[in-house]
Amino acid sequence: MAYKIIASQCSGCSACEPECPNDAIREKGGTFIINPDKCTECEGHFDTPQCVAVCPVDGCIKKA
């Protein structure tokens, strides 16, 4: 299962984009989105999803 960025909560800070080991995050319309086909929840790379770990907005990134 992939993660999803809640667009209405995304501040557009871009902290998540460079942390994704799968290049699943990109900017779209001033906020960021996660490509569910590329998101692996960082399995095989990290113990926890890095986008969630670095996001400054609590609850902005959730499991889809």
Contacts in CASP RR format, 6 or more apart in sequence:
PFRMAT RR
TARGET T0000
AUTHOR 0000-0000-0000
METHOD contacts of the structure
MODEL  1
MAYKIIASQCSGCSACEPECPNDAIREKGGTFIINPDKCTECEGHFDTPQ
CVAVCPVDGCIKKA
1 41 0 8 1.000
1 63 0 8 1.000
1 64 0 8 1.000
2 24 0 8 1.000
2 34 0 8 1.000
2 35 0 8 1.000
2 36 0 8 1.000
2 37 0 8 1.000
2 39 0 8 1.000
2 40 0 8 1.000
2 41 0 8 1.000
2 63 0 8 1.000
2 64 0 8 1.000
3 34 0 8 1.000
3 39 0 8 1.000
3 41 0 8 1.000
3 49 0 8 1.000
3 51 0 8 1.000
3 52 0 8 1.000
3 61 0 8 1.000
3 62 0 8 1.000
3 63 0 8 1.000
3 64 0 8 1.000
4 34 0 8 1.000
4 36 0 8 1.000
4 61 0 8 1.000
4 62 0 8 1.000
4 63 0 8 1.000
4 64 0 8 1.000
5 16 0 8 1.000
5 25 0 8 1.000
5 31 0 8 1.000
5 32 0 8 1.000
5 33 0 8 1.000
5 34 0 8 1.000
5 51 0 8 1.000
5 60 0 8 1.000
5 61 0 8 1.000
6 59 0 8 1.000
6 60 0 8 1.000
6 61 0 8 1.000
6 62 0 8 1.000
7 31 0 8 1.000
7 33 0 8 1.000
9 57 0 8 1.000
9 59 0 8 1.000
9 60 0 8 1.000
10 30 0 8 1.000
10 31 0 8 1.000
10 32 0 8 1.000
10 57 0 8 1.000
10 60 0 8 1.000
11 56 0 8 1.000
11 57 0 8 1.000
11 60 0 8 1.000
12 27 0 8 1.000
12 30 0 8 1.000
12 31 0 8 1.000
12 32 0 8 1.000
13 56 0 8 1.000
14 27 0 8 1.000
14 32 0 8 1.000
15 54 0 8 1.000
15 55 0 8 1.000
15 56 0 8 1.000
16 25 0 8 1.000
16 32 0 8 1.000
16 50 0 8 1.000
16 51 0 8 1.000
16 54 0 8 1.000
16 55 0 8 1.000
16 61 0 8 1.000
17 25 0 8 1.000
17 26 0 8 1.000
17 27 0 8 1.000
17 32 0 8 1.000
19 50 0 8 1.000
19 51 0 8 1.000
19 53 0 8 1.000
19 54 0 8 1.000
20 34 0 8 1.000
20 39 0 8 1.000
20 42 0 8 1.000
20 50 0 8 1.000
20 51 0 8 1.000
21 42 0 8 1.000
21 45 0 8 1.000
21 46 0 8 1.000
21 50 0 8 1.000
22 38 0 8 1.000
22 39 0 8 1.000
22 40 0 8 1.000
22 42 0 8 1.000
22 45 0 8 1.000
23 38 0 8 1.000
24 34 0 8 1.000
24 35 0 8 1.000
24 36 0 8 1.000
24 37 0 8 1.000
24 38 0 8 1.000
24 39 0 8 1.000
24 40 0 8 1.000
25 32 0 8 1.000
25 33 0 8 1.000
25 34 0 8 1.000
25 35 0 8 1.000
25 51 0 8 1.000
26 32 0 8 1.000
26 33 0 8 1.000
26 35 0 8 1.000
27 33 0 8 1.000
34 51 0 8 1.000
34 61 0 8 1.000
34 64 0 8 1.000
36 64 0 8 1.000
41 49 0 8 1.000
42 48 0 8 1.000
42 49 0 8 1.000
42 50 0 8 1.000
49 61 0 8 1.000
51 61 0 8 1.000
52 61 0 8 1.000
55 61 0 8 1.000
END
